[in-house]
């Protein structure tokens, strides 16, 4: 039995998120079916991050175990031949049985893109169309409050009943103008459901003068219950850019409360 790691890229528009759902097209079920078609095995695909319906990825990571004697590096090319063009395996390799796509991850890097110019059909599937300038310095100041170890309960879209700990660690939250887009780049151990989209929503509200800068920090404290929680922006502007692992795989669940 060999464990194969895949790095996967996809346009999430036509997918109902990562996790397999009966009767729905998802990334996990698409990859699982592709492996079955290639090898004849009924395997389980384990993903590093459960992206939302409509969200995209450039660097999603997953793994599966196989008994088929296919060279690890060839899995990418073979799987791409049996899948639709909106999903691709960027790379494949053999990893040890100690490696776990989700639990071995050290951090995850997400980007949210906000279009500040007029509608562009070529980018409409990948950006949130706001269409007006934003106050970048204010957004950058507000973003600094999100960095660190905080309770992000006010930044969840829907709290999973099984999740009791809403504290997460964010290593960096950066806001910058890139041509006619604003990019919100966040690197953290793990994210609550909808957390990235609501953080981007809070920063958009600051950038358009709908929310004072100092309120973003207050949403991380008990004062959150006195404030209106941020809007959840659409999933199409969100992309999972990269997941990092250490040289030797270890279980990082103690430092990463991932859902």
N, C-alpha and C positions, 0 to 999 in steps of 0.2 A: 504494500500500500504506500503510495507516494502522495505527498501534499503539494498541490500546485497553487501558486499565488498568481492572480490576475490583476493587472491595472486596467481599469475600464473607463471609457469615455462615452457619454451619451447626451443626445438632445432629449430632454425629459418631457417635451411637449405632449407626445402621444403615449407616455407611460403613466400609470397610476401609482407613481412612486417606486421605491425600491422593493418593499416587502411583498412577497407573493400573496395574492388574493384570488379566491375562486372566481373564475369567469372574467378576470380582468388582466390586461396586459401590464406586467410589471417588469422591472429590470431583473430582479432575482429569478423569476419564473422563466424569462427569456433565456438567460444564461444557463439555467438548469436544463431546459429543453435542448439547447444547442449542444451541451455536453452529452446528453442522452442520444442525440442523433449521431454524434461522432463516435461515441464509445459503446453505446448500448447500455450504459450503466444508469441506474437510478441513484443519483448522488444528491447531496445537499450543498448549496452554495451559501457560504457565510460571508456577509458583507461587513465592512468597517463602519458604515454610516447609513442610516435609514433616511435617504433623501425624500422630500415631499413630492407629492404628485405635481408634475410640471416643472420641478427643479432639475437642473442639469449637473453634469459632472465632467471634469477633465481628468481627475485622478482618483476616482473611486477604487478601492482595493477590496478584493474578496479572495476566498480560497475554497478548494474542494479536495477531497481525497479520491484517488483513482487507482485501480489495479491494472489499467491498460498501459502497455509499453509504448508510449508515445514520448518522444523527446520533449522535455518541458518547454523549451523555447519555441517549439513548433505548434503548441496549443493555440497561440494567438492567431496565427495565420489560418489554421484549420477552422477554428470557431468563427472567424470573420466570414468565411465562405458560406456559412449556413444561417447567418443572421441578417436582419434588415439594415439598411444604410444608416439609420439613426442611432446605432450602437456599435461600438468597436472595442475589441481587446487590444490595448496599446502594447502590452508586453505580458509575457508569462515566464515563470521560472519555478524551479523546485525549491521548497523551503522545508525546514525541519518540522517534525510533529509538534514541537513546542510553540511554533508560530500560530497566532490566532489573529485574523484580520482586525477584529474589533477590540479584543482585550489587550493585544500587544501594541496598539497605537499609542504613540507619545503625544501627538497633537494633530489637529485637523485645521485646515485653512479653507475658509469660505470667502467668496466675493459676492457682493450685491452691487449690481450696476443700475444706475439711475440716469436716464437720458434727459438732458436739459435742453436739447434742441427740438425741432419739429419731428414729427413721425418719420421713421425710416423703416420701410417694409422689410429690408434686408436684416434688420436687427430686432424687429418687433417681438420675435419669439424669445429673445435673450436679455431684454432690458425692461425695466419699469419706465414707462413713458410719463414723465412729469412735464417736460416741455418748457420750463422756465428756469432762469438762473437761481442758484441757491447760495446762501451765505456760508462759504466753506470754512472760514476761520471759526465761526460759532459752532459748526458741526464738529470741527477738530477739537475744540475745547470740551464739548459735551462728550466726545468719544473717550477722552482721557479718563472720565469718571467710571467708564465701563471696564477698564483694565483692572486685573487683579482677581482676588478671591471674593465673590459676592453671592448673595442670594438673588437669583434671577427669576423669582416667582412672577414678577410683574411683566416679564418678557416672554412668557410662554403663551402659545396659541391655545393649547388644550393640554391640561395637566393629566398625564397618564395616572390612573388610580394606583398603579403599582409603584409609582415614583414618590418616595417620601422626602428625599434630599434634593432640594432645588439649588444648592450651591454648585457653582462651576468656577473654573479658573480660566481667565482669558489672559494670554501673554501679550497680545497687542491688538489694538483696535485703531485702524488708520483710515482717514478720509482724505481723498485727494481728487482733484479735477484732472481728468484725462481726456483732452480734446473736448468733445461736447457731451461727455459723460462724467458722473461722479461715481467713484468706486469706494465702497465700504469694504475694507479687507480686515478679516478677523481671524486670529489664530488662537485656539484654545484647546484644552484637554478634551472636552466633549460639549455637546449642546442639547438643551431641552427641546422638545417638539415645538417648532415655530419660533424658537428663540432668536435665530439669526434674522428672520423676517421682521420680528417686532423690534429688534434693536435698530435695524435699518429704518424702520418706520419712525422710531423716536428721533433719530438723527435727521430724517427728512422733515419732521415737524419743527425741529430746531432751525433747520436751514431755511424754511419758509416762514419763520417767525410765528409759528402756531404754538410753540412751547418754549418757555424760558430755558436757557442753557442749564441753570442750576437744578431744574426739575429732574433731569436724567439721573443725577446722583441720588436724589431723594427717592426715586423709584426702586433703588437698591436697599432701602431701609424700611422701617415700619411706617414711614410716612406714605408709602405706596398706596395705602388704603384710603388716603384722603385725596388722591389724585386720579385723574383719568388715565388709564393705562394706554400705552401707545397703540397706534394702528398696526395691523398685520399687513405688510405689503404682499403683493402677488408673488407666487413662487417662480414665475418665469424670469425674474431678475437675478435669481440665486444660482450660484454654481459652486460645487465642491471642487476646489482647485488641486488640493494635495493632502496626502496623509503621510506622516513621518513615523518611522520605526527606528529603534536603536539597532546597534550592530548585532546584539544578541537578544532574541525575543524574550520578554518577560511579561508577566500579567500586570497590567497597569490599572486594574479596576479600583484599587485603593485610592488612586489619585485622579481617577476619571470616572465620574458617575454618568455613564453614557446610557441613553435610551434608544 
